[in-house]
């Protein structure tokens, strides 16, 4: 969970996404999501908010040479990186697009995925309505989002830990508690909820957590905005880096199916 995107260069955003994907919690939930999508040769798969294309090659292998994988993102630099990373897979294409208005026809894809994107969108409900429109009857969608309101960081200074989480929820992430809403939102959009899981992403190593949670950068933005006292925050960060470390956040995944015309 990086600082606000407007404060990061594209290279920093890409590095952050790569670090999150290769962390132990990142690898675990991504594999679960890929398995749950039930990708098979010949299917057409849509990755909404594909970023630098981290997962496009794995999807390409799953659908084979007769399938198609389409990555959509609004950021030209992300799309350029995604194109480069998937160059060895001719069944992969990337397109500029908005999750709120996908550039595809009705019932045109078999599978779709949104991974840690809804938390940032202006209108998650509209994005899910677009998924409902473009996925064929019987097709599957997979969603994955953290619930930042559950973030717990152990420290002697519990007040700063709580203020840090409040800053993330109130000011940093647009839809910070969307993880817990995924099942309801998917059902409201007209999907059948096939599976809904909540797991705890737990970090015992400060360096691994810093790569994903970016505590120093986020804390700096918090004290610059007045949400944290700078002196207290610096002492808090020092205690996290040098003492026993524990942080945990609940991560939700949900699988939905488009009802068939018969149902």
ROPATOR-803881 format. One record per residue (C-alpha): x, y, z; residue number from 1. Coordinates in Angstrom, 3 decimals. Layout:
REM residues N
       xx       yy       zz  nr
        X        Y        Z NUM
...
***
This chain:
REM residues 263
       xx       yy       zz  nr
    0.000    0.000    0.000   1
    2.128    2.849   -1.329   2
    1.913    6.568   -0.659   3
   -0.546    8.459   -2.876   4
    0.108    7.594   -6.522   5
    0.485   11.253   -7.417   6
    3.635   11.396   -5.299   7
    5.311    8.422   -7.010   8
    7.130    8.163  -10.306   9
    5.923    5.370  -12.584  10
    9.122    3.437  -11.894  11
    8.440    3.622   -8.156  12
    4.863    2.423   -8.640  13
    6.056   -0.508  -10.730  14
    8.714   -1.402   -8.159  15
    6.112   -1.300   -5.416  16
    3.707   -3.566   -7.334  17
    6.511   -6.017   -8.042  18
    7.542   -6.124   -4.387  19
    3.961   -6.690   -3.254  20
    3.481   -9.482   -5.801  21
    6.624  -11.332   -4.758  22
    6.015  -11.093   -1.005  23
    4.845  -14.299    0.665  24
    1.238  -13.042    1.145  25
    1.230  -11.725   -2.433  26
    2.307  -15.005   -3.978  27
   -0.166  -16.993   -1.893  28
   -3.311  -15.040   -2.713  29
   -2.392  -14.619   -6.389  30
   -2.055  -18.367   -6.776  31
   -5.391  -18.935   -5.040  32
   -7.039  -16.407   -7.340  33
   -5.526  -17.969  -10.456  34
   -6.665  -21.442   -9.401  35
  -10.188  -20.267   -8.579  36
  -10.592  -18.664  -12.017  37
  -10.401  -22.153  -13.521  38
   -8.449  -21.016  -16.568  39
   -8.430  -23.526  -19.401  40
   -7.040  -23.645  -22.943  41
   -8.990  -21.535  -25.395  42
  -10.582  -19.121  -22.899  43
  -10.515  -15.340  -23.179  44
   -9.405  -13.679  -19.927  45
   -9.574  -10.003  -18.990  46
   -7.283   -8.451  -16.358  47
   -8.745   -5.075  -15.372  48
   -6.086   -2.771  -13.957  49
   -3.280   -5.048  -15.097  50
   -0.569   -2.582  -14.052  51
    2.876   -3.623  -15.301  52
    1.540   -7.010  -16.413  53
    2.800   -9.012  -13.454  54
    0.267  -11.809  -13.909  55
   -0.354  -11.758  -17.661  56
    2.283  -14.418  -18.560  57
    0.889  -16.927  -16.037  58
   -2.602  -16.423  -17.436  59
   -1.259  -16.837  -20.961  60
    0.272  -20.190  -20.084  61
   -3.034  -21.327  -18.578  62
   -5.178  -20.464  -21.625  63
   -2.616  -21.706  -24.146  64
   -1.991  -20.610  -27.693  65
   -5.692  -20.861  -28.609  66
   -6.765  -18.567  -25.776  67
   -6.477  -14.825  -25.269  68
   -5.404  -12.668  -22.347  69
   -6.247   -8.960  -22.398  70
   -4.722   -6.498  -19.954  71
   -6.436   -3.136  -19.462  72
   -4.981   -0.155  -17.639  73
   -5.323    3.629  -17.818  74
   -1.592    4.347  -17.353  75
    0.498    4.393  -20.570  76
    3.728    3.582  -18.743  77
    2.134    0.589  -17.038  78
    0.845   -0.634  -20.380  79
    4.274   -0.249  -21.951  80
    5.798   -2.350  -19.202  81
    3.005   -4.938  -19.478  82
    3.581   -5.221  -23.216  83
    7.284   -5.754  -22.673  84
    6.794   -8.402  -19.992  85
    4.314  -10.392  -22.069  86
    6.138  -10.107  -25.390  87
    6.938  -13.823  -25.416  88
    3.211  -14.670  -25.335  89
    1.455  -13.699  -28.586  90
   -1.955  -14.472  -27.079  91
   -1.539  -11.494  -24.728  92
   -2.645   -7.996  -25.716  93
   -2.839   -4.823  -23.652  94
   -5.222   -1.919  -24.119  95
   -5.751    1.497  -22.631  96
   -9.070    1.643  -20.872  97
  -11.129    2.720  -17.897  98
  -12.548    0.156  -15.480  99
  -15.728    2.243  -15.359 100
  -16.261    1.929  -19.140 101
  -14.507   -1.154  -20.497 102
  -13.737   -1.041  -24.231 103
  -15.338   -4.431  -24.980 104
  -18.634   -5.730  -26.252 105
  -21.293   -7.417  -24.174 106
  -20.601  -11.022  -23.169 107
  -17.222  -10.991  -24.924 108
  -14.893  -12.631  -22.349 109
  -14.945  -15.900  -20.391 110
  -13.053  -14.822  -17.282 111
  -12.163  -11.499  -15.642 112
  -10.078  -10.387  -12.718 113
   -9.701   -7.210  -10.674 114
   -6.794   -7.396   -8.244 115
   -6.370   -4.581   -5.680 116
   -7.906   -1.992   -8.010 117
  -11.401   -1.386   -6.627 118
   -9.939    0.231   -3.509 119
   -8.727    3.108   -5.686 120
  -11.680    3.599   -8.053 121
  -14.140    6.478   -7.966 122
  -17.097    4.111   -8.477 123
  -16.464    0.422   -7.719 124
  -20.115   -0.414   -8.374 125
  -19.842    0.872  -11.925 126
  -16.703   -1.186  -12.484 127
  -18.523   -4.321  -11.329 128
  -21.485   -3.474  -13.555 129
  -19.030   -3.338  -16.451 130
  -17.664   -6.756  -15.505 131
  -21.222   -8.097  -15.453 132
  -21.747   -6.682  -18.939 133
  -18.618   -8.047  -20.621 134
  -18.414  -11.533  -19.033 135
  -20.377  -14.276  -20.775 136
  -23.130  -16.272  -19.029 137
  -21.476  -18.952  -16.947 138
  -18.210  -17.015  -16.869 139
  -16.212  -16.364  -13.713 140
  -14.791  -13.214  -12.154 141
  -12.231  -12.968   -9.370 142
  -11.772  -10.003   -7.046 143
   -9.087   -9.412   -4.439 144
   -8.855   -6.473   -2.044 145
   -7.337   -5.719    1.364 146
   -9.440   -4.181    4.111 147
   -7.202   -1.448    5.475 148
   -9.534   -0.776    8.388 149
   -8.273   -4.075    9.824 150
   -4.595   -3.120    9.671 151
   -2.944   -3.796   13.033 152
    0.677   -2.936   13.781 153
    2.056   -3.976   17.147 154
    3.981   -1.274   19.009 155
    4.349   -0.035   22.556 156
    2.953    3.265   21.278 157
   -0.510    1.944   20.418 158
   -1.888    5.476   19.962 159
    0.400    6.130   17.003 160
   -0.354    2.710   15.521 161
   -4.061    3.478   15.671 162
   -3.612    6.986   14.284 163
   -1.547    5.557   11.430 164
   -4.331    3.136   10.479 165
   -6.934    5.899   10.775 166
   -4.919    8.034    8.371 167
   -4.813    5.249    5.803 168
   -8.551    4.645    6.107 169
   -9.645    8.279    6.236 170
   -7.199   10.028    3.927 171
   -4.932    7.727    1.937 172
   -7.022    4.975    0.336 173
  -10.264    5.989   -1.354 174
  -12.222    2.792   -0.587 175
  -10.175    1.505    2.327 176
  -12.728   -0.987    3.696 177
  -13.923   -2.388    0.374 178
  -12.485   -5.828    1.102 179
  -15.325   -6.712    3.461 180
  -17.870   -5.409    0.923 181
  -16.813   -7.553   -2.040 182
  -19.385  -10.319   -1.667 183
  -22.275   -7.906   -1.243 184
  -21.175   -5.667   -4.101 185
  -20.705   -8.638   -6.417 186
  -24.179   -9.942   -5.594 187
  -25.670   -6.470   -6.090 188
  -24.076   -6.371   -9.556 189
  -25.931   -9.529  -10.561 190
  -23.309  -12.220   -9.990 191
  -23.705  -15.484   -8.136 192
  -21.149  -15.521   -5.314 193
  -19.311  -18.829   -5.687 194
  -16.645  -18.398   -3.022 195
  -15.723  -15.764   -0.463 196
  -12.568  -16.004    1.618 197
  -10.836  -13.857    4.203 198
   -7.228  -14.458    5.116 199
   -4.793  -12.579    7.294 200
   -1.654  -11.318    5.623 201
    0.811  -11.332    8.507 202
    4.304   -9.885    8.503 203
    6.905  -10.821   11.092 204
    9.853   -9.307    9.259 205
   10.124   -5.514    9.151 206
   11.913   -5.377    5.805 207
    9.328   -7.530    4.067 208
    6.530   -5.475    5.583 209
    8.188   -2.198    4.619 210
    8.366   -3.324    0.993 211
    4.591   -3.811    0.944 212
    3.210   -1.411    3.562 213
    5.744    1.413    3.070 214
    5.433    2.566    6.678 215
    8.088    5.335    6.594 216
    6.721    6.957    3.434 217
    3.106    6.727    4.575 218
    3.975    8.042    8.042 219
    5.778   11.001    6.490 220
    2.697   11.911    4.466 221
    0.619   11.526    7.622 222
    2.694   13.934    9.708 223
    2.945   16.379    6.816 224
   -0.853   16.420    6.692 225
   -1.136   16.792   10.476 226
   -2.548   13.309   11.068 227
    0.495   12.224   13.087 228
    2.864   14.029   15.401 229
    6.227   13.937   13.642 230
    8.370   13.286   16.711 231
    6.098   10.509   17.936 232
    5.917    8.997   14.445 233
    9.694    8.956   14.055 234
   10.103    7.246   17.425 235
    7.360    4.779   16.456 236
    9.065    3.965   13.148 237
   12.388    3.450   14.900 238
   10.795    1.018   17.346 239
    9.247   -0.949   14.467 240
   12.527   -1.203   12.604 241
   14.610   -2.238   15.599 242
   12.332   -4.312   17.780 243
   10.249   -7.463   17.345 244
    7.835   -6.748   14.510 245
    4.260   -7.785   13.795 246
    1.744   -6.351   11.356 247
   -1.392   -7.932    9.950 248
   -4.225   -6.973    7.609 249
   -7.252   -8.942    6.450 250
   -7.341   -9.728    2.745 251
  -10.548  -10.737    0.976 252
  -10.996  -12.707   -2.238 253
  -14.306  -13.469   -3.912 254
  -15.267  -15.506   -6.957 255
  -18.462  -14.723   -8.830 256
  -20.273  -16.367  -11.723 257
  -22.504  -14.750  -14.310 258
  -25.836  -16.598  -14.202 259
  -26.676  -18.631  -17.287 260
  -29.676  -17.694  -19.358 261
  -31.422  -20.867  -18.159 262
  -31.192  -19.791  -14.510 263
***
